[in-house]
Amino acid sequence: MNNVELLMSMYPELTYKYETEMPDRQKGLYIDNVVYLNPHQSLKEMTDTVAEEIGHYLTTVGDIIAQDTNEKRKQEQKARDVGVTLVVAPQDFIDCYKERFKCIWECADFLGITKKTLENAIAIYSKMYEFGLEYKNYKIFFRPNGTVSVIEWFK
């Protein structure tokens, strides 16, 4: 099961429709429990899009298509942030550490997401865990400059 199918299976109450007439610049749209998807995307881009639209399902109230108020822009950003955390979990950083990846593109490729999504995840986690995150037997440091450090301790 690929990342898109996994995300869709996590939210079976939503209907997912591929809309071939969707404008190229628009990757997805969420309306009333239906996620419309532009099929002209790579698998990595589709993963990002499905995650963001699920983020809208979980967080958005009302019609925010016209980004004409601060409240609508905040809701858009919140949906994106939630979507990113759906596809990039703390365990993913540990897995990349165990694989000994040094470059962000290696991690993104390994996780099946775009580099931009991984960069956004690091930025979000750096705000959430300013002093690092203790997870299992690891301490993960997310820095605002886009770097991540993983320290493993042994018991």
C-alpha positions in Angstrom: 0.0 0.0 0.0 1.5 3.4 -1.0 1.3 6.5 1.1 -1.8 7.9 -0.7 -3.7 4.6 -0.2 -2.6 4.5 3.4 -3.9 8.1 4.1 -7.2 7.4 2.3 -7.7 4.2 4.3 -7.2 6.2 7.6 -10.2 8.4 6.7 -12.7 6.1 4.9 -15.6 8.4 5.7 -14.3 10.7 3.0 -14.9 10.2 -0.7 -11.9 10.7 -3.0 -12.5 11.7 -6.6 -10.0 12.3 -9.3 -11.1 15.4 -11.2 -9.4 15.6 -14.6 -10.9 19.1 -15.3 -9.2 20.7 -12.3 -6.8 23.5 -13.2 -3.2 22.5 -13.2 -2.2 24.9 -10.4 -4.9 23.4 -8.1 -3.8 20.1 -6.6 -6.8 19.4 -4.5 -10.1 20.6 -3.0 -12.1 19.5 0.0 -15.9 20.1 0.0 -18.5 18.4 2.2 -16.6 15.2 2.9 -15.4 14.9 -0.7 -11.7 15.3 -1.6 -11.3 16.3 -5.3 -7.8 15.5 -6.6 -6.0 16.6 -9.7 -4.7 13.4 -11.2 -1.8 15.2 -12.9 0.6 14.9 -10.0 3.4 12.6 -9.0 2.8 10.0 -6.3 4.8 12.2 -3.9 2.8 15.3 -4.7 -0.4 13.3 -4.4 0.6 12.2 -1.0 1.1 15.8 0.1 -2.2 16.9 -1.5 -4.3 14.1 0.1 -2.7 14.9 3.5 -3.5 18.6 3.2 -7.1 18.0 2.1 -7.5 15.6 5.1 -6.1 18.5 7.2 -8.9 20.6 5.9 -11.4 17.9 6.8 -10.0 17.9 10.3 -9.6 21.6 10.9 -11.4 23.9 8.5 -14.8 25.5 9.2 -16.7 27.2 6.4 -15.7 28.2 2.9 -12.1 29.4 2.8 -11.4 29.2 -0.9 -11.2 33.0 -1.2 -8.2 33.7 1.0 -9.4 37.3 1.7 -9.3 37.4 5.5 -6.6 36.6 8.1 -8.9 34.0 9.6 -9.2 32.1 6.3 -5.4 32.3 5.8 -4.9 30.9 9.3 -7.3 28.0 8.6 -5.4 27.3 5.4 -2.1 27.2 7.2 -3.5 25.0 10.0 -4.8 22.5 7.5 -1.4 22.4 5.8 0.4 21.9 9.2 -1.9 19.1 10.2 -1.5 17.5 6.8 2.3 17.6 7.1 2.2 16.0 10.5 0.0 13.2 9.1 2.7 12.2 6.7 5.8 13.0 8.7 5.9 11.5 12.3 8.8 11.6 14.8 9.5 7.9 14.0 10.2 8.9 10.4 13.2 11.0 11.6 14.5 8.1 13.6 14.1 5.8 10.6 16.1 8.3 8.4 18.7 8.5 11.2 19.0 4.7 11.2 19.4 4.7 7.4 22.3 7.2 7.9 20.9 9.7 5.5 22.6 13.1 5.5 20.6 15.1 3.0 17.0 16.2 3.2 16.2 14.9 -0.3 17.4 11.4 0.7 15.0 11.4 3.7 12.1 12.8 1.6 12.7 10.2 -1.1 12.8 7.4 1.5 9.6 8.7 3.1 7.8 9.0 -0.3 7.1 12.8 0.1 8.4 15.9 -1.5 11.4 17.8 -0.1 9.2 20.8 0.5 6.9 18.7 2.7 9.8 17.5 4.8 11.1 21.0 5.1 7.7 22.1 6.3 7.5 19.3 8.8 10.9 20.2 10.3 9.7 23.9 10.6 6.4 22.8 12.3 8.2 20.4 14.7 10.8 23.1 15.5 8.0 25.3 16.7 6.2 22.5 18.6 9.4 21.1 20.2 11.6 24.1 20.7 13.8 22.2 23.2 13.7 18.9 21.4 11.4 15.9 21.6 12.0 12.8 23.7 10.6 9.9 21.8 11.2 6.3 22.8 14.9 6.1 23.5 15.8 9.1 21.3 16.0 12.8 21.6 15.1 14.6 18.4 16.2 18.3 17.9 14.3 20.2 15.2 16.1 23.4 14.4 14.5 26.5 12.6 17.3 26.4 10.1 15.9 23.1 8.7 18.3 20.7 10.3 17.5 17.7 12.5 19.6 15.9 15.1 18.8 12.6 16.5 20.5 11.3 19.7 20.0 7.7 20.8 20.5 6.7 24.4 20.9 3.2 25.7 19.3 1.8 28.8 
